[in-house]
């Protein structure tokens, strides 16, 4: 698992090139705020956790049952306590797991200035003939207007590109399907051509035997 986040402006020069490989999957999680962009923890209890690779022998039966359920259902992916049918029992086993760092909490964050924050997310599959966006709603730019504008033409061109599979992929699939259909038709025609002489010869053989 790899995670990339936008660094502060002071460290942008330290960014290294990243190569995205075919068949990788990425979750795009975008936040926009009118504040400073610096976050701080919000004073509330989180409900989202993720299993770590730490090892510890849990003492409580409820903790062992809860941790086993987490391991089988979510592996190393984040999960929410609401995903459990018996949430009360889940919370009983949660405390010991967090105390011994078997689970990592995802604290609720807020903008440091208390400004509103907008978030949208989607998942992208990197495939040989383009990218596939498999979920998440599109941002309707007609519903908002910004006083700022992107001046860098390179970024403008990049944003204009689609995050979906290229149209060429569909054409290739159609060509492959039509080629397969033609091959089936040719094979059927050859089979009929071979069976026709055999069927025509049968009556002649029967006549000779009768004579």
C-alpha positions as CSV (number, residue, x, y, z in Angstrom):
1,X,0.0,0.0,0.0
2,X,1.3,3.5,-0.9
3,X,0.0,6.8,0.1
4,X,0.7,10.2,-1.4
5,X,-0.3,13.6,0.0
6,X,0.2,17.2,-1.1
7,X,3.2,18.6,0.7
8,X,3.4,22.2,2.1
9,X,4.8,24.8,-0.3
10,X,8.1,24.9,1.5
11,X,8.8,21.3,0.7
12,X,7.6,21.1,-2.9
13,X,11.1,21.1,-4.2
14,X,11.7,17.8,-2.3
15,X,9.0,16.0,-4.2
16,X,10.3,12.9,-6.0
17,X,8.9,11.5,-9.3
18,X,6.4,8.8,-8.8
19,X,5.7,6.1,-11.4
20,X,2.2,4.7,-11.6
21,X,2.1,1.1,-12.8
22,X,-0.5,-0.8,-14.7
23,X,-3.1,-2.7,-12.7
24,X,-2.6,-0.5,-9.6
25,X,-5.6,1.0,-7.8
26,X,-5.7,4.4,-6.3
27,X,-8.2,6.2,-4.0
28,X,-8.4,9.9,-4.8
29,X,-9.4,11.9,-1.7
30,X,-9.6,15.6,-2.4
31,X,-10.1,18.4,0.2
32,X,-10.8,22.0,-0.5
33,X,-11.0,24.8,2.1
34,X,-11.2,28.6,2.2
35,X,-9.0,28.6,5.2
36,X,-5.2,28.1,5.6
37,X,-5.3,24.4,4.8
38,X,-3.6,23.5,8.0
39,X,-5.5,20.9,10.0
40,X,-5.9,20.0,13.7
41,X,-7.7,17.3,15.5
42,X,-11.4,17.9,16.2
43,X,-12.5,17.2,19.8
44,X,-14.7,14.2,19.1
45,X,-14.4,10.4,19.2
46,X,-13.4,8.7,16.0
47,X,-15.2,5.6,14.6
48,X,-12.6,4.8,11.8
49,X,-9.7,2.5,12.5
50,X,-7.2,0.4,10.6
51,X,-5.3,-2.8,11.6
52,X,-1.5,-2.5,12.0
53,X,1.1,-5.2,11.7
54,X,1.8,-5.2,15.5
55,X,1.6,-8.5,17.3
56,X,0.1,-8.9,20.8
57,X,-1.7,-11.7,22.7
58,X,-5.1,-10.1,23.7
59,X,-6.3,-11.0,27.2
60,X,-10.1,-10.4,26.9
61,X,-12.3,-12.9,25.0
62,X,-14.3,-10.0,23.5
63,X,-11.1,-8.4,22.2
64,X,-9.9,-11.6,20.5
65,X,-13.3,-12.1,18.8
66,X,-13.4,-8.5,17.7
67,X,-9.8,-8.5,16.3
68,X,-10.4,-11.8,14.5
69,X,-13.5,-10.4,12.8
70,X,-11.5,-7.3,11.8
71,X,-8.7,-9.4,10.4
72,X,-11.0,-11.6,8.3
73,X,-13.3,-8.9,7.0
74,X,-11.1,-5.9,6.5
75,X,-7.5,-7.2,6.5
76,X,-5.3,-4.0,6.5
77,X,-8.0,-1.7,5.1
78,X,-9.7,1.1,7.2
79,X,-13.1,0.3,8.6
80,X,-15.8,1.9,10.8
81,X,-17.3,0.6,14.0
82,X,-20.8,1.0,12.3
83,X,-19.9,-1.9,10.1
84,X,-20.5,-4.3,13.0
85,X,-24.0,-5.6,13.7
86,X,-23.3,-5.6,17.5
87,X,-21.6,-2.3,17.9
88,X,-21.6,-2.4,21.7
89,X,-19.6,-5.7,21.7
90,X,-17.3,-4.3,19.1
91,X,-16.5,-1.3,21.3
92,X,-15.8,-3.6,24.2
93,X,-13.0,-5.3,22.2
94,X,-11.8,-2.1,20.6
95,X,-10.2,-0.5,23.6
96,X,-7.7,-3.3,24.3
97,X,-6.8,-3.5,20.6
98,X,-6.1,0.3,20.4
99,X,-4.2,0.3,23.8
100,X,-1.7,-2.3,22.5
101,X,-1.5,-0.6,19.0
102,X,-3.1,-3.5,17.1
103,X,-5.4,-0.9,15.6
104,X,-4.6,2.6,14.4
105,X,-7.3,5.3,14.9
106,X,-8.1,7.9,12.2
107,X,-8.9,11.1,14.2
108,X,-11.4,13.6,12.9
109,X,-9.6,16.6,11.4
110,X,-10.8,20.1,10.9
111,X,-9.3,23.3,9.4
112,X,-7.1,25.1,11.8
113,X,-9.0,28.4,11.1
114,X,-12.4,26.8,11.6
115,X,-13.2,27.4,7.9
116,X,-15.6,25.1,6.0
117,X,-14.0,22.2,4.2
118,X,-15.4,20.4,1.1
119,X,-14.4,16.8,0.2
120,X,-14.9,14.5,-2.7
121,X,-13.3,11.2,-3.5
122,X,-13.3,8.5,-6.2
123,X,-11.3,5.3,-7.1
124,X,-9.2,5.0,-10.2
125,X,-8.0,1.7,-11.8
126,X,-4.8,2.1,-13.9
127,X,-5.2,-0.2,-16.9
128,X,-3.1,-0.7,-20.1
129,X,-5.3,1.5,-22.4
130,X,-6.2,4.3,-20.0
131,X,-7.7,4.9,-16.5
132,X,-11.1,3.8,-15.2
133,X,-13.0,5.8,-12.7
134,X,-15.2,3.2,-10.9
135,X,-17.1,5.3,-8.3
136,X,-17.6,8.7,-6.8
137,X,-19.7,11.5,-8.2
138,X,-18.4,14.2,-10.6
139,X,-17.8,17.7,-9.3
140,X,-20.5,20.0,-10.8
141,X,-18.5,23.2,-11.4
142,X,-21.8,25.0,-12.2
143,X,-22.7,24.9,-8.5
144,X,-19.7,26.9,-7.3
145,X,-17.6,29.9,-8.5
146,X,-14.1,30.7,-7.4
147,X,-12.4,34.1,-7.4
148,X,-9.1,32.3,-8.2
149,X,-8.0,30.9,-11.6
150,X,-5.3,28.4,-12.7
151,X,-2.8,30.2,-14.9
152,X,-0.4,27.4,-15.5
153,X,-1.3,26.0,-19.0
154,X,0.3,22.7,-18.2
155,X,-2.0,22.2,-15.3
156,X,-5.0,23.4,-17.3
157,X,-4.3,20.8,-20.0
158,X,-3.8,18.1,-17.4
159,X,-7.2,18.9,-15.7
160,X,-8.9,18.8,-19.1
161,X,-8.0,15.1,-19.5
162,X,-10.5,12.5,-18.7
163,X,-9.9,10.1,-15.8
164,X,-11.9,7.4,-17.6
165,X,-10.9,4.7,-20.1
166,X,-9.9,5.9,-23.5
167,X,-12.4,5.4,-26.3
168,X,-9.9,3.4,-28.3
169,X,-10.2,0.6,-25.9
170,X,-13.9,0.1,-26.8
171,X,-13.0,0.0,-30.5
172,X,-10.3,-2.7,-29.9
173,X,-12.9,-4.7,-28.0
174,X,-15.4,-4.4,-30.9
175,X,-12.8,-5.5,-33.4
176,X,-11.8,-8.5,-31.2
177,X,-15.5,-9.5,-30.9
178,X,-16.1,-9.2,-34.7
179,X,-13.0,-11.2,-35.5
180,X,-14.1,-13.9,-33.1
181,X,-17.5,-14.1,-34.6
182,X,-16.0,-14.4,-38.1
183,X,-13.8,-17.2,-37.0
184,X,-16.8,-19.1,-35.6
185,X,-18.7,-18.6,-38.8
186,X,-15.8,-19.9,-40.9
187,X,-15.5,-23.0,-38.7
188,X,-19.2,-23.7,-39.0
189,X,-19.0,-23.4,-42.8
190,X,-16.1,-25.8,-43.0
191,X,-17.9,-28.3,-40.8
192,X,-20.9,-28.2,-43.1
193,X,-18.7,-28.6,-46.2
194,X,-17.1,-31.7,-44.8
195,X,-20.3,-33.4,-43.7
196,X,-22.2,-32.8,-47.0
197,X,-20.2,-35.4,-49.2
198,X,-20.5,-38.0,-46.5
199,X,-24.3,-37.6,-46.5
200,X,-24.5,-37.8,-50.3
201,X,-22.5,-41.0,-50.4
202,X,-24.7,-43.0,-48.1
203,X,-27.5,-43.7,-50.5
204,X,-25.1,-45.0,-53.2
205,X,-23.5,-47.4,-50.8
206,X,-27.0,-48.7,-49.8
207,X,-27.8,-49.3,-53.5
208,X,-24.7,-51.4,-54.1
209,X,-25.5,-53.6,-51.2
210,X,-29.0,-54.2,-52.4
211,X,-27.8,-55.2,-55.8
